[in-house]
Amino acid sequence: MAMSPLAFGALPDDEVDDGPALQEALDSLPPGGTLLLPPGRYLHADVLVMRVPGTTLAGPGSTLTATVEDRSAFVVDASDATVRDVTFTVGATTGRGNQLEQHKVLLMPRAGITLSAVSIDGSAASGVFVYGSDSFLLDDVRIRGTRADGIHMTFGAHDGRIVDAVVSGTGDDGIAVVSYRGESAVHDVAVERATVSDNTHGRGISVVGGHAISWSDIEVRRSASAAVYVAVEGEPLATADSAGISVERVRIIGANTVPAVDQGAVLVYSGPARGSVTGVHMNDVDIMDTRAGSSRQVGVFSDGGTVSEVFLDGFTISGGPDRRFASNVTASAYKLIGW
């Protein structure tokens, strides 16, 4: 069953707040129903929420524009919900937000959420914030110009896939897995075929606390700090350990553009004394033109935490600093293969 928001009073391109009508339409969908947005731009001055399980929001040629940065999220809080062929934007933002209501698309702890052919152009915080979701799929998602991460997965999100993502111009990491100590760790997530470029702060792709995370067929261009970062970090935002991380077929170009952050192209890091990074396998990594002032291309470092079973296999490095690898941990903790 397909419904139109026009029946509830929403009208695209009239520069009038469509939020109440859109919310009423979303809440009126029966399970399995679809809200089909006619092409055009719809404004909303408050958070919009999908609450009905099994429903779909679709709108080729449609844009949802938030007009109040502190209440700018589109929230998917329903199991087996789908959002496809919709562009999400926000008006002017004054700074980086950190509240759930400020992420552009927020996926709540529900199972089976899918985003397909979704574009995000600007956000007061992250572009897509995956907050404990289970069995999620982000397919053909395009994100640019966010204040925080492009895609951020946290709070025990698990058994998810990100496929064919393009992320550019973010204010922090391009695609990030982050698990804070004391919370459930993110686990069993696969990122396949992603391009990340030109973030102004942070890393290209990162795992800062997480288990069984895999990355394959990734390109990272002009990351502010490391293009690939696998770590456990200490206070003030202590994270869980990182274990079972796979990174393969990665192309890195022009990493570590910000001189104040010396991370090189790839960094494995264990910060706190009780933290652990173990079981990191990177294979077929091509690094080109890392910032010449970086102290190294690839590093494995500890500030007191444990590092073990790090395998760096088949790295090809050209351009950038002469020092290809550096570490302050025992040589038994890592192995360089085929360099």
C-alpha beads as a LAMMPS data file, in Angstrom:
LAMMPS data file: protein, C-alpha beads

339 atoms
338 bonds

1 atom types
1 bond types

-500.0 500.0 xlo xhi
-500.0 500.0 ylo yhi
-500.0 500.0 zlo zhi

Masses

1 110.0

Atoms # bond

1 1 1 0.000 0.000 0.000
2 1 1 1.447 3.358 -1.070
3 1 1 0.427 6.656 0.482
4 1 1 1.292 10.251 -0.418
5 1 1 2.170 12.958 2.115
6 1 1 0.122 15.361 0.022
7 1 1 -2.989 13.758 1.488
8 1 1 -1.864 14.983 4.922
9 1 1 -1.112 18.533 3.837
10 1 1 2.554 18.362 2.848
11 1 1 3.385 20.322 -0.282
12 1 1 6.869 20.359 -1.798
13 1 1 8.679 23.545 -2.777
14 1 1 6.304 25.933 -1.000
15 1 1 8.854 26.977 1.698
16 1 1 6.347 26.034 4.433
17 1 1 7.103 23.614 7.279
18 1 1 5.948 20.165 6.148
19 1 1 7.135 18.433 9.342
20 1 1 3.761 17.891 11.067
21 1 1 2.170 16.555 7.886
22 1 1 5.107 14.253 7.172
23 1 1 5.073 12.905 10.724
24 1 1 1.330 12.255 10.570
25 1 1 1.797 10.450 7.265
26 1 1 4.624 8.291 8.636
27 1 1 2.569 7.377 11.701
28 1 1 -0.464 6.534 9.545
29 1 1 1.331 3.897 7.486
30 1 1 0.235 0.325 8.110
31 1 1 2.978 -2.298 8.569
32 1 1 4.334 -3.039 5.113
33 1 1 3.127 0.297 3.740
34 1 1 5.103 2.842 1.728
35 1 1 5.113 6.625 1.988
36 1 1 5.960 7.833 -1.500
37 1 1 7.232 11.406 -1.683
38 1 1 6.510 13.258 -4.924
39 1 1 9.616 15.048 -6.250
40 1 1 10.572 18.332 -4.639
41 1 1 11.859 19.804 -1.402
42 1 1 10.094 19.312 1.935
43 1 1 11.010 21.387 4.992
44 1 1 10.842 20.122 8.575
45 1 1 11.556 22.192 11.682
46 1 1 11.606 19.249 14.082
47 1 1 12.848 15.667 14.252
48 1 1 10.990 13.196 12.034
49 1 1 10.583 9.577 13.188
50 1 1 9.709 6.341 11.400
51 1 1 7.998 4.234 14.087
52 1 1 5.910 1.649 12.235
53 1 1 7.701 -1.682 11.611
54 1 1 8.141 -2.875 8.063
55 1 1 7.378 0.445 6.410
56 1 1 9.202 2.202 3.581
57 1 1 9.940 5.846 2.828
58 1 1 10.716 6.366 -0.852
59 1 1 11.066 9.467 -2.939
60 1 1 13.100 9.606 -6.159
61 1 1 13.810 13.285 -6.743
62 1 1 12.734 14.302 -3.238
63 1 1 14.698 16.170 -0.567
64 1 1 13.956 16.479 3.152
65 1 1 15.537 19.664 4.484
66 1 1 15.836 20.286 8.223
67 1 1 15.584 23.966 9.121
68 1 1 16.616 23.826 12.832
69 1 1 20.044 22.321 13.433
70 1 1 19.343 21.199 17.027
71 1 1 16.286 19.199 15.882
72 1 1 17.463 18.144 12.450
73 1 1 17.499 14.327 12.579
74 1 1 15.486 11.842 10.590
75 1 1 15.133 8.884 12.978
76 1 1 14.471 5.298 11.941
77 1 1 13.066 3.640 15.076
78 1 1 11.276 0.682 13.513
79 1 1 12.406 -2.848 12.705
80 1 1 12.592 -3.861 9.037
81 1 1 12.106 -0.255 7.903
82 1 1 13.525 0.956 4.586
83 1 1 14.488 4.411 3.349
84 1 1 15.365 4.644 -0.333
85 1 1 15.911 7.266 -3.017
86 1 1 15.715 10.244 -0.660
87 1 1 18.135 13.153 -0.185
88 1 1 18.538 14.623 3.308
89 1 1 19.914 18.105 3.943
90 1 1 20.088 20.705 6.693
91 1 1 20.113 24.486 6.609
92 1 1 22.975 26.530 8.024
93 1 1 24.804 24.980 10.991
94 1 1 26.798 26.935 13.550
95 1 1 29.070 24.218 14.918
96 1 1 29.559 20.517 15.475
97 1 1 26.633 18.927 17.312
98 1 1 26.823 15.931 19.623
99 1 1 23.185 15.158 20.423
100 1 1 21.224 12.293 18.891
101 1 1 18.704 14.762 17.482
102 1 1 21.453 16.437 15.441
103 1 1 22.628 13.462 13.379
104 1 1 21.138 13.624 9.927
105 1 1 19.876 10.038 9.728
106 1 1 19.762 8.190 13.047
107 1 1 19.286 4.417 13.132
108 1 1 18.030 3.246 16.528
109 1 1 18.497 -0.177 18.194
110 1 1 16.124 -2.010 15.862
111 1 1 16.693 -4.972 13.531
112 1 1 16.705 -4.994 9.764
113 1 1 16.903 -1.285 8.895
114 1 1 17.922 -0.562 5.294
115 1 1 19.095 2.663 3.682
116 1 1 19.353 2.391 -0.093
117 1 1 20.326 5.055 -2.648
118 1 1 20.224 7.702 0.085
119 1 1 22.156 10.977 -0.181
120 1 1 23.100 13.280 2.695
121 1 1 24.320 16.790 1.998
122 1 1 25.331 18.419 5.270
123 1 1 24.647 17.586 8.902
124 1 1 25.017 19.295 12.258
125 1 1 26.652 16.074 13.499
126 1 1 27.148 12.725 11.701
127 1 1 25.634 11.844 8.364
128 1 1 24.414 8.372 9.363
129 1 1 24.614 7.466 13.058
130 1 1 24.089 3.747 13.634
131 1 1 23.104 3.559 17.302
132 1 1 22.950 -0.090 18.346
133 1 1 21.172 -1.279 15.213
134 1 1 21.100 -4.990 14.381
135 1 1 21.351 -6.536 10.891
136 1 1 21.396 -3.153 9.174
137 1 1 22.269 -2.440 5.542
138 1 1 23.583 0.805 4.073
139 1 1 23.623 0.325 0.307
140 1 1 24.705 3.057 -2.127
141 1 1 24.829 5.810 0.490
142 1 1 26.450 9.133 -0.452
143 1 1 27.428 11.599 2.238
144 1 1 29.217 14.922 2.186
145 1 1 29.760 18.042 4.248
146 1 1 28.957 16.748 7.740
147 1 1 30.195 18.441 10.911
148 1 1 31.122 15.076 12.481
149 1 1 31.724 11.584 11.021
150 1 1 30.228 10.585 7.721
151 1 1 29.063 7.188 9.009
152 1 1 29.407 6.405 12.724
153 1 1 28.598 2.997 14.250
154 1 1 28.415 2.647 18.039
155 1 1 26.462 1.382 21.091
156 1 1 26.763 -2.290 20.172
157 1 1 25.649 -2.039 16.555
158 1 1 26.185 -5.443 14.988
159 1 1 25.730 -7.785 12.040
160 1 1 25.599 -4.942 9.554
161 1 1 26.864 -4.201 6.054
162 1 1 27.876 -1.007 4.301
163 1 1 28.155 -1.423 0.544
164 1 1 29.118 1.127 -2.126
165 1 1 29.423 4.142 0.152
166 1 1 30.894 7.472 -0.977
167 1 1 31.848 9.874 1.811
168 1 1 33.539 13.248 1.312
169 1 1 34.294 16.498 3.084
170 1 1 33.370 15.372 6.592
171 1 1 34.353 17.221 9.756
172 1 1 35.687 14.045 11.385
173 1 1 36.254 10.399 10.386
174 1 1 34.839 9.262 7.076
175 1 1 33.536 5.891 8.296
176 1 1 34.023 4.993 11.962
177 1 1 33.385 2.118 14.349
178 1 1 33.559 3.337 17.955
179 1 1 32.806 1.313 21.102
180 1 1 33.067 3.070 24.440
181 1 1 34.239 1.129 27.467
182 1 1 31.296 -0.010 29.565
183 1 1 28.949 -0.256 26.551
184 1 1 28.343 -3.201 24.246
185 1 1 31.019 -3.368 21.577
186 1 1 30.246 -2.999 17.896
187 1 1 30.791 -6.369 16.223
188 1 1 30.380 -8.313 12.991
189 1 1 30.227 -5.389 10.607
190 1 1 31.475 -5.486 6.997
191 1 1 32.281 -2.436 4.875
192 1 1 32.603 -3.319 1.194
193 1 1 33.492 -0.934 -1.617
194 1 1 33.744 2.495 -0.084
195 1 1 35.435 5.742 -1.093
196 1 1 36.344 8.320 1.547
197 1 1 37.955 11.665 0.739
198 1 1 38.893 15.118 1.994
199 1 1 37.846 15.073 5.638
200 1 1 38.971 18.173 7.519
201 1 1 39.675 16.377 10.814
202 1 1 40.130 12.777 11.913
203 1 1 40.800 9.585 10.029
204 1 1 39.587 8.111 6.773
205 1 1 38.329 4.779 8.139
206 1 1 38.666 3.740 11.769
207 1 1 37.941 1.082 14.358
208 1 1 38.291 2.485 17.860
209 1 1 36.929 -0.410 19.876
210 1 1 35.173 -3.217 18.028
211 1 1 35.252 -6.942 17.258
212 1 1 35.083 -8.791 13.939
213 1 1 35.079 -5.710 11.707
214 1 1 36.063 -6.158 8.054
215 1 1 36.912 -3.631 5.368
216 1 1 37.431 -4.535 1.716
217 1 1 37.929 -2.626 -1.539
218 1 1 38.362 0.780 0.064
219 1 1 39.889 3.984 -1.295
220 1 1 40.889 6.826 1.041
221 1 1 42.074 10.119 -0.423
222 1 1 43.542 13.083 1.453
223 1 1 42.604 12.062 4.993
224 1 1 43.373 14.668 7.654
225 1 1 45.210 12.161 9.866
226 1 1 45.646 8.417 9.270
227 1 1 43.763 6.927 6.351
228 1 1 43.357 3.643 8.285
229 1 1 43.285 3.672 12.107
230 1 1 42.757 0.651 14.375
231 1 1 42.986 1.449 18.072
232 1 1 41.921 1.375 21.672
233 1 1 41.963 4.759 23.382
234 1 1 42.059 5.946 26.988
235 1 1 40.456 8.734 28.941
236 1 1 38.598 11.006 28.671
237 1 1 36.613 8.887 26.175
238 1 1 37.960 5.415 26.948
239 1 1 37.020 2.791 24.378
240 1 1 36.678 -0.963 24.324
241 1 1 39.407 -3.186 22.898
242 1 1 39.769 -3.866 19.182
243 1 1 40.027 -7.474 18.029
244 1 1 39.610 -9.409 14.817
245 1 1 39.977 -6.512 12.381
246 1 1 40.420 -7.282 8.684
247 1 1 41.475 -4.681 6.111
248 1 1 42.114 -5.773 2.530
249 1 1 42.452 -4.233 -0.904
250 1 1 42.873 -0.646 0.204
251 1 1 44.210 2.262 -1.844
252 1 1 45.469 5.291 0.097
253 1 1 46.389 8.572 -1.577
254 1 1 47.785 11.701 0.095
255 1 1 47.184 10.689 3.720
256 1 1 47.759 12.790 6.840
257 1 1 47.273 16.235 5.340
258 1 1 47.229 17.971 8.746
259 1 1 50.784 18.543 10.049
260 1 1 49.670 18.918 13.684
261 1 1 48.563 15.249 13.772
262 1 1 51.450 12.930 12.933
263 1 1 49.830 9.571 12.124
264 1 1 51.040 8.705 8.641
265 1 1 48.890 6.592 6.344
266 1 1 48.185 3.577 8.592
267 1 1 48.285 3.469 12.390
268 1 1 47.625 0.631 14.838
269 1 1 47.568 2.086 18.341
270 1 1 46.955 0.826 21.875
271 1 1 46.682 3.682 24.321
272 1 1 45.668 2.851 27.906
273 1 1 47.572 0.367 30.057
274 1 1 44.594 -1.998 30.254
275 1 1 43.645 -1.737 26.588
276 1 1 44.285 -4.300 23.876
277 1 1 44.508 -4.388 20.101
278 1 1 44.805 -7.923 18.753
279 1 1 44.209 -9.893 15.607
280 1 1 44.644 -7.136 13.013
281 1 1 45.114 -8.427 9.468
282 1 1 45.816 -5.964 6.648
283 1 1 46.443 -7.243 3.153
284 1 1 47.038 -5.668 -0.258
285 1 1 47.413 -2.042 0.825
286 1 1 48.682 0.510 -1.715
287 1 1 49.948 3.767 -0.191
288 1 1 50.835 6.770 -2.346
289 1 1 52.014 10.292 -1.590
290 1 1 51.562 10.487 2.168
291 1 1 52.369 13.993 3.381
292 1 1 56.155 14.294 3.167
293 1 1 56.414 15.793 6.659
294 1 1 54.862 12.756 8.345
295 1 1 57.369 10.868 10.460
296 1 1 56.489 7.517 8.843
297 1 1 54.103 5.801 6.467
298 1 1 52.883 2.978 8.729
299 1 1 53.072 2.676 12.511
300 1 1 52.298 0.178 15.287
301 1 1 52.454 1.950 18.645
302 1 1 51.503 1.587 22.278
303 1 1 51.243 4.038 25.154
304 1 1 50.990 1.205 27.655
305 1 1 48.345 -1.057 26.188
306 1 1 48.798 -4.469 24.594
307 1 1 49.385 -5.035 20.887
308 1 1 49.492 -8.552 19.453
309 1 1 48.953 -10.547 16.266
310 1 1 49.226 -7.667 13.834
311 1 1 49.896 -8.890 10.297
312 1 1 50.710 -6.342 7.589
313 1 1 50.861 -8.198 4.298
314 1 1 51.548 -6.956 0.794
315 1 1 52.017 -3.218 1.349
316 1 1 53.127 -1.159 -1.650
317 1 1 54.399 2.323 -0.804
318 1 1 55.426 5.187 -3.102
319 1 1 56.023 8.871 -2.500
320 1 1 55.846 10.591 0.871
321 1 1 58.282 10.149 3.790
322 1 1 61.241 7.817 3.435
323 1 1 60.515 5.980 6.682
324 1 1 58.156 3.207 5.683
325 1 1 57.480 1.653 9.088
326 1 1 57.989 2.514 12.752
327 1 1 56.985 0.889 16.025
328 1 1 57.681 1.018 19.759
329 1 1 56.261 -2.421 20.585
330 1 1 58.059 -5.738 20.721
331 1 1 58.815 -7.199 17.304
332 1 1 56.885 -10.367 18.183
333 1 1 53.651 -8.321 18.251
334 1 1 53.588 -7.751 14.484
335 1 1 54.756 -9.240 11.225
336 1 1 55.547 -7.486 7.961
337 1 1 54.970 -9.764 4.979
338 1 1 55.832 -9.103 1.356
339 1 1 57.013 -5.545 1.743

Bonds

1 1 1 2
2 1 2 3
3 1 3 4
4 1 4 5
5 1 5 6
6 1 6 7
7 1 7 8
8 1 8 9
9 1 9 10
10 1 10 11
11 1 11 12
12 1 12 13
13 1 13 14
14 1 14 15
15 1 15 16
16 1 16 17
17 1 17 18
18 1 18 19
19 1 19 20
20 1 20 21
21 1 21 22
22 1 22 23
23 1 23 24
24 1 24 25
25 1 25 26
26 1 26 27
27 1 27 28
28 1 28 29
29 1 29 30
30 1 30 31
31 1 31 32
32 1 32 33
33 1 33 34
34 1 34 35
35 1 35 36
36 1 36 37
37 1 37 38
38 1 38 39
39 1 39 40
40 1 40 41
41 1 41 42
42 1 42 43
43 1 43 44
44 1 44 45
45 1 45 46
46 1 46 47
47 1 47 48
48 1 48 49
49 1 49 50
50 1 50 51
51 1 51 52
52 1 52 53
53 1 53 54
54 1 54 55
55 1 55 56
56 1 56 57
57 1 57 58
58 1 58 59
59 1 59 60
60 1 60 61
61 1 61 62
62 1 62 63
63 1 63 64
64 1 64 65
65 1 65 66
66 1 66 67
67 1 67 68
68 1 68 69
69 1 69 70
70 1 70 71
71 1 71 72
72 1 72 73
73 1 73 74
74 1 74 75
75 1 75 76
76 1 76 77
77 1 77 78
78 1 78 79
79 1 79 80
80 1 80 81
81 1 81 82
82 1 82 83
83 1 83 84
84 1 84 85
85 1 85 86
86 1 86 87
87 1 87 88
88 1 88 89
89 1 89 90
90 1 90 91
91 1 91 92
92 1 92 93
93 1 93 94
94 1 94 95
95 1 95 96
96 1 96 97
97 1 97 98
98 1 98 99
99 1 99 100
100 1 100 101
101 1 101 102
102 1 102 103
103 1 103 104
104 1 104 105
105 1 105 106
106 1 106 107
107 1 107 108
108 1 108 109
109 1 109 110
110 1 110 111
111 1 111 112
112 1 112 113
113 1 113 114
114 1 114 115
115 1 115 116
116 1 116 117
117 1 117 118
118 1 118 119
119 1 119 120
120 1 120 121
121 1 121 122
122 1 122 123
123 1 123 124
124 1 124 125
125 1 125 126
126 1 126 127
127 1 127 128
128 1 128 129
129 1 129 130
130 1 130 131
131 1 131 132
132 1 132 133
133 1 133 134
134 1 134 135
135 1 135 136
136 1 136 137
137 1 137 138
138 1 138 139
139 1 139 140
140 1 140 141
141 1 141 142
142 1 142 143
143 1 143 144
144 1 144 145
145 1 145 146
146 1 146 147
147 1 147 148
148 1 148 149
149 1 149 150
150 1 150 151
151 1 151 152
152 1 152 153
153 1 153 154
154 1 154 155
155 1 155 156
156 1 156 157
157 1 157 158
158 1 158 159
159 1 159 160
160 1 160 161
161 1 161 162
162 1 162 163
163 1 163 164
164 1 164 165
165 1 165 166
166 1 166 167
167 1 167 168
168 1 168 169
169 1 169 170
170 1 170 171
171 1 171 172
172 1 172 173
173 1 173 174
174 1 174 175
175 1 175 176
176 1 176 177
177 1 177 178
178 1 178 179
179 1 179 180
180 1 180 181
181 1 181 182
182 1 182 183
183 1 183 184
184 1 184 185
185 1 185 186
186 1 186 187
187 1 187 188
188 1 188 189
189 1 189 190
190 1 190 191
191 1 191 192
192 1 192 193
193 1 193 194
194 1 194 195
195 1 195 196
196 1 196 197
197 1 197 198
198 1 198 199
199 1 199 200
200 1 200 201
201 1 201 202
202 1 202 203
203 1 203 204
204 1 204 205
205 1 205 206
206 1 206 207
207 1 207 208
208 1 208 209
209 1 209 210
210 1 210 211
211 1 211 212
212 1 212 213
213 1 213 214
214 1 214 215
215 1 215 216
216 1 216 217
217 1 217 218
218 1 218 219
219 1 219 220
220 1 220 221
221 1 221 222
222 1 222 223
223 1 223 224
224 1 224 225
225 1 225 226
226 1 226 227
227 1 227 228
228 1 228 229
229 1 229 230
230 1 230 231
231 1 231 232
232 1 232 233
233 1 233 234
234 1 234 235
235 1 235 236
236 1 236 237
237 1 237 238
238 1 238 239
239 1 239 240
240 1 240 241
241 1 241 242
242 1 242 243
243 1 243 244
244 1 244 245
245 1 245 246
246 1 246 247
247 1 247 248
248 1 248 249
249 1 249 250
250 1 250 251
251 1 251 252
252 1 252 253
253 1 253 254
254 1 254 255
255 1 255 256
256 1 256 257
257 1 257 258
258 1 258 259
259 1 259 260
260 1 260 261
261 1 261 262
262 1 262 263
263 1 263 264
264 1 264 265
265 1 265 266
266 1 266 267
267 1 267 268
268 1 268 269
269 1 269 270
270 1 270 271
271 1 271 272
272 1 272 273
273 1 273 274
274 1 274 275
275 1 275 276
276 1 276 277
277 1 277 278
278 1 278 279
279 1 279 280
280 1 280 281
281 1 281 282
282 1 282 283
283 1 283 284
284 1 284 285
285 1 285 286
286 1 286 287
287 1 287 288
288 1 288 289
289 1 289 290
290 1 290 291
291 1 291 292
292 1 292 293
293 1 293 294
294 1 294 295
295 1 295 296
296 1 296 297
297 1 297 298
298 1 298 299
299 1 299 300
300 1 300 301
301 1 301 302
302 1 302 303
303 1 303 304
304 1 304 305
305 1 305 306
306 1 306 307
307 1 307 308
308 1 308 309
309 1 309 310
310 1 310 311
311 1 311 312
312 1 312 313
313 1 313 314
314 1 314 315
315 1 315 316
316 1 316 317
317 1 317 318
318 1 318 319
319 1 319 320
320 1 320 321
321 1 321 322
322 1 322 323
323 1 323 324
324 1 324 325
325 1 325 326
326 1 326 327
327 1 327 328
328 1 328 329
329 1 329 330
330 1 330 331
331 1 331 332
332 1 332 333
333 1 333 334
334 1 334 335
335 1 335 336
336 1 336 337
337 1 337 338
338 1 338 339
